[in-house]
Amino acid sequence: MLRSAMPMLADLDDPPRSRLPGLLAGSLIGLPAVGLLAWLILPPLMGSILGGAESFDQRLRREDTYMQAICTEGLDVERDKELCGCVWAVEYPSLDCRHRFLRWSLDRHVTSCGDEATRKQALSFCACVDVISESVVKAEAALATDESLAPAEILKLENCIALDDALELPSLESLGVASAPE
């Protein structure tokens, strides 16, 4: 049977040293180093996170205003039926009707890219829109449901919108809205 506190021969000649001095030295060196790194890294990181959220919120507010204007003042039943059916039913259309708005936007971008002058001006964007449009049409055909949404494919349009030469959506005036809301 082993005894729990049996001294070893090495411990009799050279007793174990305390680890407290090493812990204190490590803390004195490590804590300022970690504090300095946190001071240098955390503020820009927090700024980018908060700035991204702020710009996202502003974009959603603009999209809400845009959709509300289309569905109230510039409604074209054939063109806007799917989008406005959702916009009228919810409080925050830019969040709740995202897929329908992207599908509606895709149709407007396909129309814009049909013009040769516009296509030359935004070649990479129009090429991206063409690819997304083709994949969305295939996905919608594969779904064969009443609701013509291909959620996974239509979300890829956001990658096209992020391109440097991306086209803006048509102005509200060109869609039949008398005056743009503030």
Accessible surface in RSA format (square Angstrom, percent):
REM  Atomic radii and reference values for relative SASA: ProtOr
REM  Chains: A
REM  Algorithm: Lee & Richards
REM  Probe-radius: 1.40
REM  Slices: 20
REM RES _ NUM      All-atoms   Total-Side   Main-Chain    Non-polar    All polar
REM                ABS   REL    ABS   REL    ABS   REL    ABS   REL    ABS   REL
RES MET A   1   236.41 122.4 151.75 100.4  84.65 201.6 127.44 108.3 108.97 144.4
RES LEU A   2   163.45  91.0 140.40 100.4  23.05  57.9 141.01  99.0  22.45  60.4
RES ARG A   3   186.40  78.3 171.92  87.6  14.48  34.5  52.61  71.9 133.79  81.1
RES SER A   4   125.64 106.2  78.71 105.0  46.94 108.1  58.79 125.2  66.85  93.7
RES ALA A   5    91.39  84.0  62.67  96.7  28.72  65.3  73.86 104.0  17.53  46.4
RES MET A   6   110.10  57.0  90.73  60.0  19.37  46.1  71.92  61.1  38.18  50.6
RES PRO A   7    87.85  64.0  67.39  61.4  20.46  74.4  74.21  61.3  13.64  84.8
RES MET A   8   124.19  64.3 121.78  80.6   2.41   5.7 106.36  90.4  17.83  23.6
RES LEU A   9   139.87  77.9 130.58  93.4   9.29  23.4 131.90  92.6   7.97  21.4
RES ALA A  10    72.33  66.5  60.67  93.6  11.67  26.5  68.63  96.7   3.70   9.8
RES ASP A  11    60.18  42.2  53.05  52.8   7.13  16.9   9.32  21.9  50.86  50.7
RES LEU A  12   122.49  68.2  93.14  66.6  29.35  73.8  95.92  67.4  26.57  71.5
RES ASP A  13   122.82  86.0  89.87  89.4  32.95  77.9  30.96  72.9  91.86  91.6
RES ASP A  14   107.85  75.5 100.39  99.9   7.47  17.7  26.60  62.6  81.26  81.0
RES PRO A  15    88.48  64.5  82.69  75.4   5.80  21.1  82.69  68.3   5.80  36.0
RES PRO A  16   109.62  79.9  79.18  72.2  30.44 110.6  89.32  73.7  20.29 126.1
RES ARG A  17   220.89  92.7 193.75  98.8  27.14  64.6  76.62 104.7 144.27  87.4
RES SER A  18    83.91  70.9  53.88  71.9  30.02  69.2  49.68 105.8  34.23  47.9
RES ARG A  19   214.17  89.9 202.12 103.0  12.05  28.7  80.34 109.8 133.83  81.1
RES LEU A  20   103.60  57.7  98.59  70.5   5.01  12.6 100.98  70.9   2.62   7.0
RES PRO A  21    86.41  63.0  77.68  70.8   8.73  31.7  82.29  67.9   4.12  25.6
RES GLY A  22    52.02  64.2   0.00   N/A  52.02  64.2  38.78 106.4  13.24  29.7
RES LEU A  23   119.36  66.5 110.38  79.0   8.97  22.6 117.14  82.3   2.22   6.0
RES LEU A  24    99.07  55.2  98.95  70.8   0.12   0.3  98.97  69.5   0.10   0.3
RES ALA A  25    50.87  46.8  46.04  71.0   4.83  11.0  50.32  70.9   0.54   1.4
RES GLY A  26    41.18  50.8   0.00   N/A  41.18  50.8  34.34  94.2   6.84  15.3
RES SER A  27    42.16  35.6  34.75  46.4   7.41  17.1  19.74  42.0  22.42  31.4
RES LEU A  28   135.28  75.3 123.67  88.5  11.61  29.2 125.51  88.1   9.78  26.3
RES ILE A  29   132.52  75.4 124.69  92.9   7.84  18.9 129.13  93.0   3.39   9.2
RES GLY A  30    28.24  34.8   0.00   N/A  28.24  34.8  28.10  77.1   0.13   0.3
RES LEU A  31   127.40  71.0 119.99  85.8   7.41  18.6 120.35  84.5   7.05  19.0
RES PRO A  32    83.05  60.5  67.39  61.4  15.65  56.9  78.54  64.8   4.51  28.0
RES ALA A  33    50.11  46.1  42.42  65.5   7.69  17.5  49.12  69.2   0.99   2.6
RES VAL A  34    97.81  64.4  96.87  87.7   0.94   2.3  97.34  84.6   0.48   1.3
RES GLY A  35    38.16  47.1   0.00   N/A  38.16  47.1  33.12  90.9   5.04  11.3
RES LEU A  36   100.41  55.9  94.64  67.7   5.76  14.5  98.53  69.2   1.88   5.1
RES LEU A  37   101.06  56.3 100.94  72.2   0.12   0.3 101.06  71.0   0.00   0.0
RES ALA A  38    36.83  33.9  29.67  45.8   7.15  16.3  35.40  49.8   1.43   3.8
RES TRP A  39   176.94  71.0 165.25  80.0  11.69  27.4 142.15  75.8  34.79  56.4
RES LEU A  40    95.93  53.4  81.55  58.3  14.38  36.1  83.61  58.7  12.32  33.2
RES ILE A  41    97.47  55.5  94.37  70.3   3.11   7.5  96.11  69.2   1.36   3.7
RES LEU A  42    90.85  50.6  90.82  65.0   0.02   0.1  90.85  63.8   0.00   0.0
RES PRO A  43    74.97  54.6  60.32  55.0  14.65  53.2  67.69  55.9   7.28  45.3
RES PRO A  44    85.58  62.4  69.12  63.0  16.46  59.8  80.77  66.7   4.81  29.9
RES LEU A  45    88.10  49.1  83.06  59.4   5.04  12.7  87.42  61.4   0.68   1.8
RES MET A  46    98.62  51.1  98.62  65.3   0.00   0.0  75.58  64.3  23.05  30.5
RES GLY A  47    41.36  51.0   0.00   N/A  41.36  51.0  33.10  90.8   8.26  18.5
RES SER A  48    74.31  62.8  51.91  69.3  22.40  51.6  53.36 113.6  20.96  29.4
RES ILE A  49    98.93  56.3  89.55  66.7   9.39  22.6  95.83  69.0   3.11   8.4
RES LEU A  50   109.98  61.3 106.61  76.3   3.38   8.5 106.94  75.1   3.05   8.2
RES GLY A  51    37.05  45.7   0.00   N/A  37.05  45.7  30.98  85.0   6.07  13.6
RES GLY A  52    39.26  48.4   0.00   N/A  39.26  48.4  32.71  89.8   6.55  14.7
RES ALA A  53    58.35  53.7  46.42  71.6  11.93  27.1  52.78  74.3   5.57  14.8
RES GLU A  54   111.04  63.8 104.36  79.0   6.68  15.9  33.37  64.5  77.68  63.4
RES SER A  55    63.29  53.5  57.97  77.4   5.32  12.3  41.65  88.7  21.63  30.3
RES PHE A  56    97.46  48.8  94.21  58.4   3.25   8.5  97.46  59.1   0.00   0.0
RES ASP A  57    61.84  43.3  60.99  60.7   0.85   2.0  17.45  41.1  44.39  44.3
RES GLN A  58    91.25  51.0  89.07  65.1   2.18   5.2  27.27  58.1  63.98  48.5
RES ARG A  59    70.31  29.5  70.31  35.8   0.00   0.0  38.22  52.2  32.08  19.4
RES LEU A  60    16.56   9.2  16.55  11.8   0.01   0.0  16.56  11.6   0.00   0.0
RES ARG A  61   153.91  64.6 151.53  77.2   2.37   5.7  54.73  74.8  99.18  60.1
RES ARG A  62   150.41  63.2 142.61  72.7   7.80  18.6  76.71 104.8  73.70  44.7
RES GLU A  63    22.00  12.6  21.02  15.9   0.99   2.3  11.19  21.6  10.82   8.8
RES ASP A  64    27.63  19.4  27.63  27.5   0.00   0.0  13.83  32.5  13.81  13.8
RES THR A  65    53.04  37.7  48.07  48.7   4.97  11.8  27.54  37.0  25.49  38.5
RES TYR A  66    31.16  14.5  29.53  16.8   1.64   4.3  30.79  23.1   0.37   0.5
RES MET A  67     0.08   0.0   0.08   0.1   0.00   0.0   0.08   0.1   0.00   0.0
RES GLN A  68    69.61  38.9  69.50  50.8   0.12   0.3  34.05  72.5  35.57  27.0
RES ALA A  69     3.02   2.8   0.00   0.0   3.02   6.9   2.48   3.5   0.54   1.4
RES ILE A  70     0.08   0.0   0.08   0.1   0.00   0.0   0.08   0.1   0.00   0.0
RES CYS A  71     3.24   2.5   0.06   0.1   3.18   7.5   0.06   0.2   3.18   3.4
RES THR A  72    88.87  63.2  55.04  55.8  33.83  80.6  54.89  73.7  33.98  51.4
RES GLU A  73    94.87  54.5  65.26  49.4  29.61  70.5  35.47  68.6  59.40  48.5
RES GLY A  74     6.16   7.6   0.00   N/A   6.16   7.6   4.25  11.7   1.91   4.3
RES LEU A  75    70.96  39.5  39.99  28.6  30.97  77.9  39.99  28.1  30.97  83.3
RES ASP A  76    64.96  45.5  60.08  59.8   4.88  11.5  17.47  41.1  47.49  47.4
RES VAL A  77    95.08  62.6  91.74  83.1   3.34   8.0  92.39  80.3   2.69   7.3
RES GLU A  78   152.22  87.4 130.54  98.8  21.68  51.6  59.33 114.8  92.89  75.8
RES ARG A  79    59.37  24.9  36.20  18.5  23.17  55.2  29.09  39.8  30.28  18.4
RES ASP A  80     0.08   0.1   0.00   0.0   0.08   0.2   0.08   0.2   0.00   0.0
RES LYS A  81   125.87  61.4 115.12  70.6  10.75  25.6  67.89  61.1  57.98  61.8
RES GLU A  82    86.85  49.9  81.10  61.4   5.75  13.7  45.35  87.7  41.51  33.9
RES LEU A  83     2.09   1.2   0.45   0.3   1.63   4.1   0.45   0.3   1.63   4.4
RES CYS A  84     0.73   0.6   0.73   0.8   0.00   0.0   0.73   1.8   0.00   0.0
RES GLY A  85    41.58  51.3   0.00   N/A  41.58  51.3  28.15  77.3  13.42  30.1
RES CYS A  86    15.08  11.4  12.04  13.4   3.04   7.2   3.08   7.8  12.00  12.9
RES VAL A  87     2.44   1.6   0.09   0.1   2.35   5.7   0.09   0.1   2.35   6.4
RES TRP A  88   146.33  58.7 112.21  54.3  34.12  80.1 111.69  59.6  34.63  56.2
RES ALA A  89    82.91  76.2  41.84  64.6  41.07  93.4  53.35  75.1  29.57  78.3
RES VAL A  90    46.90  30.9  29.10  26.3  17.80  42.9  37.36  32.5   9.55  25.9
RES GLU A  91   136.05  78.1 109.77  83.0  26.28  62.6  47.10  91.1  88.95  72.6
RES TYR A  92   120.12  56.1 120.12  68.3   0.00   0.0  82.59  62.1  37.53  46.3
RES PRO A  93     1.01   0.7   1.01   0.9   0.00   0.0   1.01   0.8   0.00   0.0
RES SER A  94     0.93   0.8   0.93   1.2   0.01   0.0   0.00   0.0   0.93   1.3
RES LEU A  95   103.20  57.5  83.23  59.5  19.98  50.2  84.52  59.4  18.69  50.3
RES ASP A  96    88.11  61.7  56.05  55.8  32.06  75.8  14.69  34.6  73.42  73.2
RES CYS A  97     2.48   1.9   0.00   0.0   2.48   5.8   2.48   6.3   0.00   0.0
RES ARG A  98    31.39  13.2  30.50  15.5   0.89   2.1  25.61  35.0   5.78   3.5
RES HIS A  99    58.45  31.9  57.82  40.2   0.64   1.6  39.19  40.4  19.26  22.4
RES ARG A 100    53.20  22.3  49.82  25.4   3.38   8.0   6.58   9.0  46.63  28.3
RES PHE A 101     5.15   2.6   5.15   3.2   0.00   0.0   5.15   3.1   0.00   0.0
RES LEU A 102     1.39   0.8   1.39   1.0   0.00   0.0   1.39   1.0   0.00   0.0
RES ARG A 103    45.20  19.0  45.20  23.0   0.00   0.0  15.92  21.8  29.28  17.7
RES TRP A 104    10.38   4.2   6.81   3.3   3.56   8.4  10.02   5.3   0.35   0.6
RES SER A 105     1.62   1.4   1.62   2.2   0.00   0.0   1.01   2.1   0.61   0.9
RES LEU A 106     0.29   0.2   0.29   0.2   0.00   0.0   0.29   0.2   0.00   0.0
RES ASP A 107    53.13  37.2  49.51  49.3   3.62   8.6  12.08  28.4  41.05  40.9
RES ARG A 108    35.00  14.7  33.69  17.2   1.31   3.1   4.48   6.1  30.52  18.5
RES HIS A 109     3.13   1.7   3.11   2.2   0.02   0.0   0.28   0.3   2.84   3.3
RES VAL A 110    58.58  38.5  54.15  49.0   4.43  10.7  54.36  47.2   4.22  11.5
RES THR A 111   101.89  72.5  85.29  86.5  16.60  39.6  72.19  97.0  29.71  44.9
RES SER A 112    33.44  28.3  23.64  31.5   9.80  22.6  16.54  35.2  16.90  23.7
RES CYS A 113     0.71   0.5   0.54   0.6   0.17   0.4   0.57   1.4   0.14   0.2
RES GLY A 114    56.27  69.4   0.00   N/A  56.27  69.4  34.25  94.0  22.03  49.3
RES ASP A 115    77.89  54.6  68.86  68.5   9.02  21.3  29.43  69.3  48.46  48.3
RES GLU A 116   111.45  64.0 108.86  82.4   2.59   6.2  60.83 117.7  50.63  41.3
RES ALA A 117    72.12  66.3  58.25  89.9  13.87  31.6  64.30  90.6   7.82  20.7
RES THR A 118    28.59  20.3  27.27  27.6   1.32   3.1   8.79  11.8  19.80  29.9
RES ARG A 119    56.87  23.9  56.87  29.0   0.00   0.0  22.31  30.5  34.56  20.9
RES LYS A 120   163.54  79.8 139.08  85.3  24.45  58.2  85.26  76.7  78.28  83.4
RES GLN A 121   138.65  77.5 108.60  79.4  30.06  71.6  42.37  90.2  96.29  73.0
RES ALA A 122     0.80   0.7   0.80   1.2   0.00   0.0   0.80   1.1   0.00   0.0
RES LEU A 123   112.50  62.7 111.00  79.4   1.49   3.8 111.00  78.0   1.49   4.0
RES SER A 124    59.88  50.6  49.83  66.5  10.04  23.1  46.40  98.8  13.47  18.9
RES PHE A 125     0.00   0.0   0.00   0.0   0.00   0.0   0.00   0.0   0.00   0.0
RES CYS A 126     0.00   0.0   0.00   0.0   0.00   0.0   0.00   0.0   0.00   0.0
RES ALA A 127    49.31  45.3  46.03  71.0   3.28   7.5  48.78  68.7   0.53   1.4
RES CYS A 128    31.93  24.2  24.46  27.3   7.47  17.6  13.38  33.9  18.54  20.0
RES VAL A 129     0.00   0.0   0.00   0.0   0.00   0.0   0.00   0.0   0.00   0.0
RES ASP A 130    56.66  39.7  49.78  49.6   6.88  16.3  28.30  66.6  28.36  28.3
RES VAL A 131   101.01  66.5  97.73  88.5   3.28   7.9 100.06  86.9   0.95   2.6
RES ILE A 132    13.14   7.5  13.14   9.8   0.00   0.0  13.14   9.5   0.00   0.0
RES SER A 133    22.29  18.8  22.26  29.7   0.03   0.1   4.16   8.9  18.13  25.4
RES GLU A 134   103.91  59.7  97.24  73.6   6.67  15.9  33.92  65.6  69.99  57.1
RES SER A 135    31.32  26.5  26.75  35.7   4.56  10.5  28.25  60.2   3.07   4.3
RES VAL A 136     0.01   0.0   0.01   0.0   0.00   0.0   0.01   0.0   0.00   0.0
RES VAL A 137    81.25  53.5  80.15  72.6   1.10   2.6  80.18  69.7   1.07   2.9
RES LYS A 138   133.55  65.2 125.05  76.7   8.50  20.2  86.11  77.5  47.44  50.5
RES ALA A 139    24.61  22.6  16.62  25.6   7.99  18.2  23.57  33.2   1.04   2.7
RES GLU A 140    29.62  17.0  21.01  15.9   8.61  20.5  10.46  20.2  19.17  15.6
RES ALA A 141    76.54  70.4  48.10  74.2  28.43  64.7  60.43  85.1  16.10  42.7
RES ALA A 142    88.55  81.4  49.05  75.7  39.50  89.9  61.69  86.9  26.86  71.1
RES LEU A 143    83.61  46.6  67.86  48.5  15.75  39.6  70.16  49.3  13.45  36.2
RES ALA A 144    88.33  81.2  48.36  74.6  39.97  90.9  62.27  87.7  26.06  69.0
RES THR A 145    84.94  60.4  57.89  58.7  27.05  64.5  61.73  82.9  23.21  35.1
RES ASP A 146   153.17 107.3 120.90 120.3  32.27  76.3  45.01 105.9 108.16 107.9
RES GLU A 147    83.97  48.2  77.17  58.4   6.81  16.2  28.22  54.6  55.75  45.5
RES SER A 148    52.29  44.2  47.90  63.9   4.39  10.1  32.70  69.6  19.59  27.4
RES LEU A 149    24.39  13.6  21.81  15.6   2.57   6.5  21.92  15.4   2.46   6.6
RES ALA A 150     3.94   3.6   1.62   2.5   2.32   5.3   3.52   5.0   0.42   1.1
RES PRO A 151    62.80  45.8  62.80  57.2   0.00   0.0  62.80  51.8   0.00   0.0
RES ALA A 152    74.73  68.7  60.89  94.0  13.84  31.5  67.17  94.6   7.55  20.0
RES GLU A 153    38.35  22.0  38.21  28.9   0.14   0.3   7.49  14.5  30.86  25.2
RES ILE A 154     0.49   0.3   0.49   0.4   0.00   0.0   0.49   0.4   0.00   0.0
RES LEU A 155    72.12  40.2  66.31  47.4   5.82  14.6  66.58  46.8   5.55  14.9
RES LYS A 156    90.25  44.0  88.73  54.4   1.53   3.6  53.31  48.0  36.94  39.4
RES LEU A 157     0.00   0.0   0.00   0.0   0.00   0.0   0.00   0.0   0.00   0.0
RES GLU A 158    64.35  36.9  57.48  43.5   6.87  16.4  21.21  41.0  43.15  35.2
RES ASN A 159   104.78  72.3  95.91  92.7   8.87  21.4  26.40  63.5  78.39  75.8
RES CYS A 160     0.00   0.0   0.00   0.0   0.00   0.0   0.00   0.0   0.00   0.0
RES ILE A 161    71.99  41.0  62.46  46.5   9.52  23.0  62.46  45.0   9.52  25.8
RES ALA A 162    83.93  77.2  48.44  74.8  35.49  80.7  60.30  84.9  23.64  62.6
RES LEU A 163    66.63  37.1  57.31  41.0   9.32  23.4  60.19  42.3   6.43  17.3
RES ASP A 164   159.53 111.7 118.42 117.9  41.11  97.2  43.38 102.1 116.15 115.8
RES ASP A 165    42.74  29.9  30.63  30.5  12.10  28.6  32.66  76.9  10.07  10.0
RES ALA A 166    31.45  28.9  10.26  15.8  21.19  48.2  10.26  14.5  21.19  56.1
RES LEU A 167    30.50  17.0  22.10  15.8   8.40  21.1  24.04  16.9   6.46  17.4
RES GLU A 168   154.18  88.5 138.55 104.8  15.63  37.2  61.15 118.3  93.04  76.0
RES LEU A 169    44.56  24.8  30.01  21.5  14.55  36.6  30.01  21.1  14.55  39.2
RES PRO A 170    31.31  22.8  19.22  17.5  12.09  44.0  31.15  25.7   0.16   1.0
RES SER A 171    61.55  52.0  46.36  61.9  15.19  35.0  44.42  94.6  17.13  24.0
RES LEU A 172    18.90  10.5  16.15  11.6   2.75   6.9  16.15  11.3   2.75   7.4
RES GLU A 173    98.50  56.5  81.08  61.3  17.41  41.5  51.41  99.4  47.09  38.4
RES SER A 174    81.30  68.7  40.05  53.5  41.25  95.0  50.20 106.9  31.11  43.6
RES LEU A 175    19.33  10.8  10.77   7.7   8.56  21.5  13.51   9.5   5.82  15.7
RES GLY A 176    53.11  65.5   0.00   N/A  53.11  65.5  34.53  94.8  18.58  41.6
RES VAL A 177     2.97   2.0   0.00   0.0   2.97   7.2   0.25   0.2   2.73   7.4
RES ALA A 178    97.49  89.6  62.88  97.0  34.62  78.8  74.84 105.4  22.66  60.0
RES SER A 179    75.47  63.8  71.35  95.2   4.12   9.5  44.13  94.0  31.34  43.9
RES ALA A 180    49.41  45.4  34.22  52.8  15.19  34.6  34.22  48.2  15.19  40.2
RES PRO A 181    53.98  39.3  28.87  26.3  25.11  91.3  39.32  32.5  14.66  91.1
RES GLU A 182   206.75 118.7 144.53 109.3  62.22 148.2  92.78 179.5 113.98  93.1
END  Absolute sums over single chains surface
CHAIN  1 A    12755.8      10438.5       2317.3       8360.0       4395.8
END  Absolute sums over all chains
TOTAL         12755.8      10438.5       2317.3       8360.0       4395.8
